[in-house]
Amino acid sequence: MKTLCFLALLAVPASAVTLQQDCRGPGSIGTALMNPDGTITLNIRTIPGGPLDGVVASKPGDANYARILSHLGGMQPGEKKPVPPWC
């Protein structure tokens, strides 16, 4: 269910970015890794330590890239960090 909510948030138009980009819930729903080319890969789990529920990759220039990067608090190539839940 959380994965569906997460994927639905990615479908929000860019005009809504300023309203939601800084809304972070406590904890983590997975990990984010930034590749050398800037692609961000999100590995999402609905249950901590549970099976992988979904993978989302976003490249620079993709419609939701800036929103994802902002939600993560920024990243550098090679960096891996937890993904906070979206509100």
N, CA, C and O of each residue as an XYZ file, in Angstrom:
348
protein
N       0.817     -1.193      0.000
C       0.000      0.000      0.000
C       0.864      1.263      0.000
O       0.592      2.197     -0.754
N       1.917      1.300      0.850
C       2.773      2.471      0.888
C       3.469      2.671     -0.447
O       3.694      3.805     -0.871
N       3.812      1.562     -1.118
C       4.474      1.683     -2.416
C       3.542      2.362     -3.409
O       3.973      3.210     -4.190
N       2.267      1.990     -3.379
C       1.305      2.615     -4.291
C       1.176      4.102     -3.994
O       1.095      4.915     -4.916
N       1.156      4.464     -2.716
C       1.086      5.884     -2.355
C       2.325      6.617     -2.839
O       2.233      7.728     -3.361
N       3.491      5.990     -2.664
C       4.744      6.580     -3.108
C       4.718      6.798     -4.625
O       5.079      7.871     -5.107
N       4.292      5.778     -5.371
C       4.258      5.902     -6.824
C       3.235      6.942     -7.262
O       3.440      7.630     -8.262
N       2.140      7.061     -6.524
C       1.141      8.076     -6.843
C       1.708      9.473     -6.645
O       1.402     10.385     -7.414
N       2.530      9.643     -5.620
C       3.147     10.955     -5.388
C       4.071     11.348     -6.534
O       4.209     12.530     -6.848
N       4.696     10.369     -7.151
C       5.587     10.673     -8.269
C       4.814     11.186     -9.481
O       5.387     11.812    -10.373
N       3.506     10.915     -9.508
C       2.686     11.353    -10.629
C       2.162     12.776    -10.450
O       1.509     13.303    -11.351
N       2.431     13.404     -9.315
C       1.964     14.769     -9.057
C       2.681     15.723    -10.011
O       3.892     15.604    -10.199
N       1.962     16.661    -10.613
C       2.595     17.586    -11.548
C       3.683     18.423    -10.900
O       3.655     18.665     -9.694
N       4.633     18.859    -11.698
C       5.763     19.646    -11.201
C       5.298     20.907    -10.485
O       5.988     21.390     -9.587
N       4.144     21.448    -10.861
C       3.645     22.659    -10.220
C       3.343     22.441     -8.743
O       3.296     23.406     -7.980
N       3.138     21.207     -8.324
C       2.845     20.903     -6.927
C       4.113     20.668     -6.115
O       4.047     20.490     -4.899
N       5.251     20.667     -6.768
C       6.515     20.360     -6.101
C       6.755     21.255     -4.904
O       7.142     20.763     -3.844
N       6.540     22.544     -5.036
C       6.840     23.457     -3.946
C       5.947     23.206     -2.735
O       6.307     23.594     -1.623
N       4.810     22.577     -2.920
C       3.911     22.306     -1.818
C       4.292     21.038     -1.065
O       3.943     20.902      0.108
N       5.002     20.097     -1.707
C       5.226     18.812     -1.101
C       6.691     18.420     -0.961
O       6.988     17.458     -0.253
N       7.603     19.113     -1.596
C       8.972     18.627     -1.643
C       9.632     18.538     -0.274
O      10.527     17.713     -0.090
N       9.228     19.349      0.683
C       9.866     19.324      1.985
C       9.068     18.552      3.023
O       9.409     18.595      4.205
N       8.044     17.866      2.629
C       7.230     17.096      3.560
C       7.862     15.714      3.736
O       7.757     14.847      2.868
N       8.518     15.534      4.879
C       9.185     14.263      5.160
C       8.653     13.710      6.467
O       8.593     14.416      7.473
N       8.268     12.443      6.446
C       7.852     11.788      7.677
C       9.069     11.217      8.392
O      10.149     11.144      7.806
N       8.912     10.811      9.650
C      10.026     10.215     10.385
C      10.343      8.807      9.894
O       9.484      8.140      9.318
N      11.558      8.360     10.117
C      11.957      7.008      9.747
C      12.460      6.926      8.326
O      12.871      7.927      7.740
N      12.427      5.728      7.777
C      12.920      5.477      6.426
C      12.062      4.426      5.746
O      11.581      3.490      6.385
N      11.873      4.592      4.437
C      11.126      3.598      3.656
C      12.041      2.874      2.677
O      11.570      2.142      1.806
N      13.344      3.075      2.819
C      14.288      2.395      1.935
C      15.576      3.178      1.804
O      15.931      3.979      2.669
N      16.276      2.929      0.694
C      17.547      3.605      0.458
C      17.563      4.243     -0.926
O      16.884      3.799     -1.851
N      18.358      5.295     -1.032
C      18.563      5.985     -2.307
C      20.045      5.933     -2.623
O      20.880      6.097     -1.733
N      20.371      5.706     -3.874
C      21.755      5.691     -4.338
C      21.852      6.583     -5.559
O      21.043      6.470     -6.480
N      22.849      7.479     -5.573
C      23.063      8.306     -6.751
C      24.244      7.737     -7.529
O      25.350      7.618     -7.000
N      24.001      7.391     -8.779
C      25.032      6.866     -9.667
C      25.934      8.003    -10.163
O      25.583      9.175    -10.027
N      27.095      7.659    -10.738
C      28.003      8.688    -11.260
C      27.353      9.620    -12.286
O      27.744     10.782    -12.398
N      26.358      9.117    -13.041
C      25.692      9.961    -14.044
C      24.569     10.806    -13.450
O      23.891     11.530    -14.178
N      24.361     10.720    -12.116
C      23.328     11.507    -11.453
C      22.006     10.791    -11.286
O      21.113     11.301    -10.610
N      21.856      9.607    -11.893
C      20.618      8.853    -11.732
C      20.441      8.479    -10.273
O      21.377      8.006     -9.628
N      19.239      8.690     -9.755
C      18.904      8.323     -8.385
C      18.047      7.065     -8.436
O      17.013      7.034     -9.103
N      18.484      6.034     -7.730
C      17.721      4.794     -7.643
C      17.192      4.665     -6.224
O      17.960      4.660     -5.262
N      15.864      4.558     -6.101
C      15.210      4.377     -4.811
C      14.816      2.912     -4.669
O      14.120      2.366     -5.525
N      15.258      2.281     -3.595
C      14.869      0.916     -3.251
C      13.921      1.019     -2.065
O      14.336      1.365     -0.959
N      12.645      0.716     -2.299
C      11.591      0.982     -1.321
C      11.127     -0.314     -0.653
O      10.900     -1.330     -1.310
N      10.992     -0.245      0.683
C      10.480     -1.353      1.485
C       9.344     -0.811      2.360
O       9.497      0.231      2.997
N       8.213     -1.509      2.394
C       7.111     -1.061      3.252
C       7.292     -1.555      4.678
O       6.746     -0.968      5.613
N       8.060     -2.636      4.855
C       8.341     -3.171      6.187
C       9.850     -3.101      6.391
O      10.600     -3.710      5.628
N      10.313     -2.364      7.415
C      11.756     -2.279      7.648
C      12.394     -3.664      7.729
O      11.935     -4.519      8.485
N      13.444     -3.880      6.953
C      14.120     -5.164      6.917
C      13.384     -6.212      6.110
O      13.868     -7.334      5.957
N      12.214     -5.856      5.592
C      11.419     -6.806      4.823
C      11.873     -6.863      3.367
O      12.892     -6.279      2.997
N      11.109     -7.570      2.555
C      11.475     -7.708      1.150
C      11.375     -6.376      0.403
O      10.631     -5.479      0.799
N      12.125     -6.271     -0.663
C      12.085     -5.080     -1.508
C      10.726     -5.021     -2.194
O      10.300     -5.983     -2.834
N      10.046     -3.875     -2.055
C       8.704     -3.720     -2.633
C       8.702     -2.986     -3.961
O       7.766     -3.127     -4.748
N       9.740     -2.204     -4.219
C       9.769     -1.475     -5.473
C      11.082     -0.752     -5.679
O      11.783     -0.413     -4.726
N      11.397     -0.524     -6.928
C      12.594      0.219     -7.311
C      12.163      1.289     -8.298
O      11.460      1.012     -9.270
N      12.598      2.524     -8.034
C      12.297      3.635     -8.927
C      13.615      4.310     -9.266
O      14.380      4.676     -8.374
N      13.879      4.473    -10.553
C      15.084      5.179    -10.996
C      14.663      6.465    -11.691
O      13.740      6.468    -12.506
N      15.339      7.547    -11.366
C      15.042      8.848    -11.964
C      16.349      9.485    -12.417
O      17.296      9.613    -11.642
N      16.383      9.883    -13.687
C      17.576     10.489    -14.278
C      17.451     12.009    -14.280
O      16.340     12.539    -14.301
N      18.589     12.718    -14.256
C      18.524     14.175    -14.386
C      17.705     14.547    -15.632
O      17.904     13.990    -16.711
N      16.804     15.477    -15.461
C      15.941     15.892    -16.561
C      14.569     15.229    -16.527
O      13.642     15.710    -17.178
N      14.418     14.119    -15.772
C      13.106     13.489    -15.637
C      12.170     14.445    -14.892
O      12.619     15.294    -14.123
N      10.888     14.299    -15.127
C       9.891     15.213    -14.565
C       9.953     15.330    -13.050
O       9.773     16.429    -12.524
N      10.197     14.253    -12.336
C      10.178     14.291    -10.873
C      11.565     14.279    -10.247
O      11.685     14.166     -9.027
N      12.603     14.391    -11.049
C      13.968     14.307    -10.528
C      14.247     15.349     -9.447
O      14.744     15.004     -8.375
N      13.941     16.597     -9.706
C      14.214     17.664     -8.746
C      13.431     17.449     -7.460
O      13.932     17.728     -6.371
N      12.226     16.963     -7.579
C      11.384     16.699     -6.403
C      11.979     15.593     -5.544
O      12.036     15.713     -4.320
N      12.421     14.520     -6.183
C      13.035     13.408     -5.450
C      14.325     13.874     -4.785
O      14.558     13.589     -3.610
N      15.157     14.585     -5.527
C      16.427     15.074     -4.988
C      16.191     15.986     -3.782
O      16.901     15.887     -2.782
N      15.207     16.865     -3.873
C      14.885     17.754     -2.764
C      14.384     16.963     -1.559
O      14.767     17.246     -0.424
N      13.534     15.979     -1.805
C      12.994     15.163     -0.723
C      14.113     14.438      0.029
O      14.036     14.249      1.243
N      15.133     14.042     -0.695
C      16.264     13.345     -0.084
C      17.221     14.299      0.621
O      18.142     13.861      1.309
N      17.006     15.591      0.454
C      17.889     16.573      1.075
C      19.161     16.785      0.283
O      20.170     17.225      0.833
N      19.123     16.473     -1.021
C      20.296     16.601     -1.881
C      21.166     15.355     -1.803
O      21.142     14.628     -0.810
N      21.925     15.122     -2.847
C      22.833     13.967     -2.912
C      23.989     14.289     -3.832
O      23.909     15.190     -4.666
N      25.060     13.541     -3.667
C      26.231     13.624     -4.540
C      26.434     12.264     -5.197
O      26.058     11.248     -4.612
N      27.021     12.210     -6.404
C      27.295     10.921     -7.038
C      28.069      9.993     -6.099
O      29.035     10.399     -5.454
N      27.620      8.741     -6.042
C      28.233      7.738     -5.186
C      27.643      7.683     -3.788
O      27.926      6.753     -3.032
N      26.829      8.665     -3.438
C      26.250      8.718     -2.092
C      25.044      7.788     -1.978
O      24.269      7.633     -2.922
N      24.903      7.173     -0.807
C      23.753      6.329     -0.483
C      23.178      6.858      0.818
O      23.920      7.148      1.756
N      21.847      6.987      0.882
C      21.220      7.503      2.096
C      19.822      6.941      2.251
O      19.243      6.432      1.291
N      19.267      7.032      3.475
C      17.899      6.572      3.698
C      16.885      7.484      3.002
O      17.124      8.675      2.800
N      15.761      6.890      2.646
C      14.661      7.637      2.030
C      13.606      7.905      3.088
O      12.989      6.960      3.580
N      13.376      9.165      3.458
C      12.313      9.442      4.422
C      10.948      9.251      3.763
O      10.806      9.462      2.559
N       9.952      8.856      4.542
C       8.611      8.713      3.965
C       8.076     10.044      3.489
O       8.382     11.092      4.058
N       7.272      9.992      2.438
C       6.548     11.183      1.989
C       5.321     11.328      2.869
O       4.760     10.327      3.317
N       4.896     12.555      3.125
C       3.701     12.820      3.937
C       2.475     12.851      3.048
O       1.364     13.060      3.535
